[in-house]
Amino acid sequence: MKLLSCEHLSGRLREICEGSDAGGHPIDMDNDKRLTYLRQLFPNEPNEVLINHLQNQSLGARRKGLGDIVAAGIKILTLGLVKPCGPCNKRKELLNQITLRDIIPVFNQREIAFDTKRNLIAHIWPTNNGAWKWNADQLIKRKDIFTGKRVIGVATGPNTVPLEEVTEHLKPLDAEIFTVPNNPRIREGATFQRLLESVRSEADSITFYCHSKGARHGEAFGDAGSTLADWTEAMYVSCLDNLDLIISQLQNSAMTGPFRRFGNFKTPGNHRWHYSGAFYWFRNADVFERNWQKMDLFFFAVESWPGLMFRPEEVACCFRDNCGDLYQKAYWDENVAPLFRIKP
């Protein structure tokens, strides 16, 4: 789909258009606000083009040349008092032939092929609202995707359905199942370390992690005023229905997943990015050569874990990068639903 050109803009307007500053860092502005600016800057462009442009956040930063970055640095250091001259512009033009992609090496390329073994690890909390069963069905109907290990951790407690009901429903998935007591403090983190351990020996494979999203929200999972059902469906579709994209991204990235968001989780060592909703693929070889057992012992344990492991430039996003608050219905309807409806 068509992408917008921001080259004719300057200063803050160019940053808003590209979604990044002169150094390539994401700007601190919600995409719904950016969309308002884009409508003013490109009044003749259809809404789908504007939204698609927002999805491709990293393109602007990667297009920037070294000349743009040096010029921006000079402007900041001199408070704008030093104006560019003829030789300055010539230097900028020459340096712009070198892009960030040229001076920052591609992260640890690996040969990931379509026949690379693909594992599944998942957390299920089988509460009475039925969300667990809907999530399980998404995996069951796509079970052939997973050519390696399939391991499910089930969190049980006083408000869950009988374990026998869960294991019976999961039979078509032909997965290894283990149980733990539900832990409200770390939620999905209660099964996460054991799930990771179950695939640690599969060094040459890739692994998909997900959980039964919506189990905590009572009847809201299927309510018309909630984003949860659509959000969860979008994660399954983007992660499992376009494997060509996933495998292509994992050639150069340690992880990929939908709905990457920046700025949250100020825990020690966190690089402050996460996949909102916590569905993601990862390359086993990269995860298990790092401190994979490090985990924030809070309710967001599995959501913040990727940001503890990797810097933003080491990972990819397979759908709707730099997203906003997906719990907000207005944000979803305006910024995500149009893209989800035109998914391939």
ZIRA-V138806 format. One record per pair of residues at least 24 apart in sequence whose ideal C-beta (glycine too) atoms are under 7 Angstrom apart, sorted by the first residue. I is the first residue (numbers start at 0). GAP is how many residues later the second one is. Records with the same first field share a line. If there is no record, write none. Layout:
# ZIRA-V138806
I = GAP + GAP
This chain:
# ZIRA-V138806
0 = 48 + 51
1 = 47
2 = 49 + 50 + 53 + 56
3 = 38 + 41 + 45 + 49
5 = 54
12 = 28
16 = 24
17 = 42 + 43
18 = 38 + 41 + 303
19 = 40 + 41
21 = 46 + 47 + 50
22 = 46
23 = 37 + 40 + 76
25 = 31 + 236 + 296
29 = 294
30 = 291 + 292 + 293 + 304
31 = 292 + 299 + 302 + 303
34 = 299 + 300
46 = 291
47 = 290 + 294
50 = 284 + 287 + 288
51 = 287
53 = 281
54 = 265 + 266 + 284
56 = 264 + 265
57 = 263
60 = 39
61 = 37 + 38 + 39
62 = 36
63 = 35 + 36
64 = 30 + 31 + 32 + 33 + 34
65 = 29 + 30 + 32 + 37
66 = 24 + 25 + 26 + 27 + 28 + 29
67 = 28
69 = 25
103 = 209
105 = 146
106 = 145 + 146 + 147 + 206 + 207
107 = 178
108 = 142 + 143
109 = 141 + 173 + 175
111 = 94 + 135 + 138 + 139 + 171
113 = 133
115 = 89 + 90
116 = 30 + 31 + 85 + 87 + 88
117 = 27 + 28 + 29 + 30 + 87 + 88 + 90
118 = 27 + 29 + 30 + 80 + 83 + 86 + 88
119 = 26 + 30 + 88
120 = 30 + 74 + 77 + 78 + 86 + 88
121 = 30 + 88 + 89
122 = 30 + 32 + 65 + 68 + 88 + 89
123 = 28 + 30 + 42 + 88
124 = 30 + 35 + 57 + 87 + 90
125 = 28 + 34 + 35 + 40
126 = 32 + 33 + 88
127 = 31 + 33
128 = 86 + 89 + 90 + 92
130 = 81 + 83 + 84 + 90
131 = 80 + 83
132 = 36
134 = 77 + 78 + 97
135 = 33 + 34
137 = 98
138 = 34
139 = 32 + 33
141 = 98
142 = 29 + 30
144 = 95 + 98
147 = 54 + 57
148 = 49 + 50 + 53
149 = 24 + 25 + 26
150 = 24 + 25 + 44 + 47
151 = 25
152 = 25 + 27 + 38 + 41 + 42
153 = 25
154 = 25 + 27 + 35 + 36
155 = 25 + 26
156 = 24 + 25
184 = 112 + 114
185 = 111 + 112 + 113 + 115
186 = 112 + 114
187 = 113 + 114
188 = 106 + 112 + 113
191 = 103 + 109 + 110
192 = 100 + 102
195 = 96
198 = 85
199 = 88
201 = 82
202 = 81 + 82 + 85
203 = 81
204 = 79
205 = 44 + 75 + 76 + 77 + 78
206 = 74 + 75 + 77
207 = 31 + 73
208 = 70 + 71
209 = 69
210 = 67 + 91
212 = 64
224 = 104
226 = 99 + 100 + 102 + 105
229 = 102 + 110
230 = 46 + 95
233 = 24 + 85 + 106
234 = 42 + 44
236 = 106
237 = 80 + 81
238 = 40 + 42 + 79
241 = 102
244 = 73
245 = 35 + 72
248 = 67 + 69
249 = 31 + 33
252 = 61 + 62 + 63
253 = 28 + 29 + 32 + 56 + 60 + 61
254 = 25 + 26 + 27 + 51 + 55 + 60
255 = 24 + 25 + 59 + 60 + 61 + 62
256 = 24 + 60 + 61
257 = 59 + 60 + 61 + 62
258 = 60 + 61 + 64 + 67
259 = 57 + 61 + 62 + 63
260 = 62
261 = 60
264 = 35 + 39 + 42
266 = 29 + 37
268 = 39
269 = 34 + 37 + 38
270 = 36 + 40 + 41
271 = 35
272 = 34 + 39
273 = 29 + 30 + 32 + 33
274 = 31
275 = 47 + 50
276 = 49
277 = 24 + 25
279 = 26
